Amino acid sequence: MRSGAENAAFALNGCTLSGATVTVILYYNLSDPQFFSNPAYQSLGQHIGNDHHVMDPNHFQPWGVAPVPSVAPTQSTFSLQPPTLTLPNYNLGSGFGSMFQSFLGGAQPFQSVQPVGPSQQAAVPPPGPHQPSSSQASDTLSQYTVPWVQPATPAGEEDQPQCSICLCDLGDNSSYSADSSYAPVLSLNSCVHSFHSACLTALISNSPSPFLQCPTCKKVYGIRTGTRPSTGSMSHRLLQSSLPGHTDCGTIELHFQFTPGIQGPEHPSPGHYYTPVGFPRTAFLPDNQEGQQALHGLYLAWEQRLLFTVGRSITTGQDNCVTWNDIHLKTKVTGGEHSYPDDQYLGNLAQDLAGFGITEAEISSHMGRHPHLRDKGRM
């Protein structure tokens, strides 16, 4: 799921302006130790929301590029450079990655930027093992979309439906290269939300697996997989004691364990070690029908590598750690934020799982395939 800033970066990155390629990079100020002590960094975004502000293109300097002095400097000058950041674990794929490398001048983060003009083409690396190939993206579109049928516009109304990916009218062309084998605009065959076919292709290409999540309603088409490290294990056991708010049943205690390992190409720092901080970890579910359904849903999330990822620990601030991945679990029986009682928790957990494409139908199917999972204690 993307924030508004991420949607804007996705829509603007790679567009062309006056023959040059526009590159948009998200800046995470709270991840930058220099932000609170450097006034130059704190000035970033100062004009957001100011409708009266007009950018002066004659004095615009791209982030990370030193201004060109009008006269030869007599002494060393300070050049504002982007800080070294550990970004959240967004797998942006070849389209974004190539633009980042083009913007940063290659693999070294502080090299000068060479603009990409109309006669130059940015080199796009082939998809890595964690990115869908063009044929997989094509198969996904063929399976889950149909050509868009433009609705009749009532007389007097000029507003046209928009593509929420590029924020352009559906009747206009997308800023991404279109595949002539598809209709210019496609509708998802279940939720019926519509987008430019080129935008959907870019969305799939920037995903870690060949699935499609509707940007409007978040419905998942296909099987979504994540980036959980491969050195972990998940198990559970049954307790006779009850959880607060669920005194009519026992408890399912979940166990998660990881050992250190090497990050893969889908992680923030490929080839570097990741560290499991705070493991083993436990979580708790009521041993009733809803809790057992949640148990199967969580095992599905584990199998699809969705429960954990590699990134910055919110608790310690340490990078390259195994962290939770936005599926919220109750890690305490009582006392504290992530504990019982919570009458809304199982419903909220079902929504978390559905947001990752693990629906009630998927859970029911998993329960049919693994009827003895509750008593077995592991997959």
Steps between C-alpha positions, in 0.01 A plus 500: 500500500637835402477834679410818315867591464579156359212525253634838387852358458364202308299730269774757436815291493619432146285764332658738250510879525645705213681194373660409833405212729344598834625302799312503831654354816326478837687660792440347845593775744456291816749247363766770459710575810601837350144624448448659842841672505529621140283799402554423131329163541220646712414740218401209277127505434454848644273602211266200516144627522593858404292562190657841447852362466640485146821310434772698324647256243805724453612434857383141539767252606428123504549334837859385532640721222742774599414847361724617216684813619488805275865580580790282601480442875791614709442249775327168552121525491239287667304275268169370631496126449228248578554309824557130512157358582352160554167520324197287583492169320319610185601280211470759223621277218695577187305809402564684825842351564639607166369851554660515845832382363472740208423784739781411736750445220549127553549276798690759708245719678695828486610514137387798295184477295508498122162608355334268256418696188272414209777321313603291801327196642544394861630145527237271648640179652316176433254392769663332797386168641257681732331699222231377262612454141317674218325173411381457860368855505325433170343181636375684808335771291345245266355304789362778716401788270253581225489797258349812653156609385479877531181608677280762344569848638185688603439824315667796667759293685859537385676290764657188355586185699864490605766234527596505868851375416617783273222744599420573134160472335433153368433653160854639491820305441698358791850631572626140477574314179189320383480140378309503171369149566264636767223756492624843621277472808418181692253418776570246773252218455379478860502848654457664153736790580671628186854612420731556204637167384852649498459608864384152602798346319736731690323416827548127449860543385580686824352224719700221663278236334252486210196617694286808455352702788233750403627847599143609570346224714816293579350174370778257408499311172733202490724380784692768681838402640726699727861511614512299823852366555537129434678409827190510719247258643142528624323265741230508765375318806169477687462638853224422747496857635265761354563845360329806650175546311498133387435312822297229326796340320870425524789680333711445188857614563698573183880480485727672246874440479771625262874452468736751333536479124591682180258745338376412155436729201152580635639652821638849573869397506555192280803298603511646852408315818161543664459461874201356689465739795257404777446140391349260576170688502156383607144601418162389627162406354185370667446130433149544357364489146609854413841445655552177307407675176754770587756227569462363147511853359827568681655177373397605149667836559811318620508274194464803272784679685272780618529495880854637529746695290846657533531867589551744785385394845247749639597397853880528476553710187745237373512433126501161325278336759216251465186704566123461499329575169169677576304194610428588859522228765433497872839433656385523864219333691427811703655836580617728222395612154527162324298295748152381588214572553413645160155426362594630154831319462400188305298711255793740458737207448271361228515841331881504524514158335248598232715803419775256407263290290428234763122491482239291682481273196877444507488426873210254458693322226808480723293357784367234263851403391641498855219386731738388778719812511365615838604176671816446298668822615678590175474470124 
